[in-house]
Amino acid sequence: MEMLINLLVQIISGAVGGNIVGMTKQSLGTGLNTFLGGIGGLVLGQIVAALTGTSGGEALDVAAVGGNIVGGGVGGLVLTWVVGFIKSKMAAK
């Protein structure tokens, strides 16, 4: 059950991060910002969880949840920004 909570926190944090990037000129639209943010949050959130040793699913403490929020938010932010940057550079040609 804790593993599911960790995944949901990562996805939601990533979606928030993706929509934060959507407030800039790198926006891809609300739906795509949310989707890419969720994917990026899940990927980087899992990497951070594996690096910090909280990926087993048994840790549901403040450090684990904080790591999931930060990893997920940053992952969603970065992936959405990169895709938006590439899209804007392709459209400029």
N, C-alpha and C positions, 0 to 999 in steps of 0.2 A: 504493500500500500504506500509506503514511504517513497518508493521508486516512482510511482505514478505522480505523487505530489511534486517530487523534484522535477520531473519532466514538464508538468503543467506550469510550474513556476518559471522554468527556463523558457518555455514557449511564450508565455504571457509577457515576461520581461523582454524577450526579443521583439515581440510585436510592438511593445511600447517604444523600444529603441528604434525600430524601423519607422514608426510614426513621428518620432522626434526628428529624424533625418528628413522626413517628408515635409517638415516646416521650412526647409531650405529650398534652394533651386534644384536640388537633386531629387525632387519628388517624382515618384512613379505613379501616383494615384493612391488613394486610400487603401484599396483592396490589395494591390501589389506591395505597397509598403508594409502592410500588416503580414502578408504571406511570407515575403522574403525575410522580414524581421523575425518571424517565428521560426523559420528554418535556420537562420543564422544563430538565433538564440539557442536553439536545440543543439546545434553542432558545437559551438564554442562553449556552451554550458556543460556539455558532456566532457569536453577536453579539460576544462577547468576542474570539474568534479574528479576526473581520473588523476589529474596532477596533484590535487589536494588530498586525495584519498577518501573522498566522501561519495564515491560512485557506487558503493555497495548497496545503497538503498536503505541501510539501517540507521543512518545518521540523519536525524531531523532536529538538529539543534540550530542555534543562531548562526554559527559559523557556516554550516552547510547551506542553510537557506540564503544567507548573505552572499555566499559564493555563487549560488545558483542565480540570484538576482543580478549580481554584477556581471557574471559570465554571460548570462542570457541577454542582458541589456546591451552589453558591448558587442556581442556577436551579431545581434539584430541590427544594431547601428552600423557596424562596419560593412556587413554584407549589403544592406540596402544602399549605403553610400557608394560602395564600389560599383554596384549595378547601375545606379543613377548616374554616376560619373561616366561610365562607359557609354551609356545611352546618350548623354548630352554631347559627348565627343563624337559619337557616330552621327548625330543629327546635325552637327556643325559643319559637316563636309558637304 
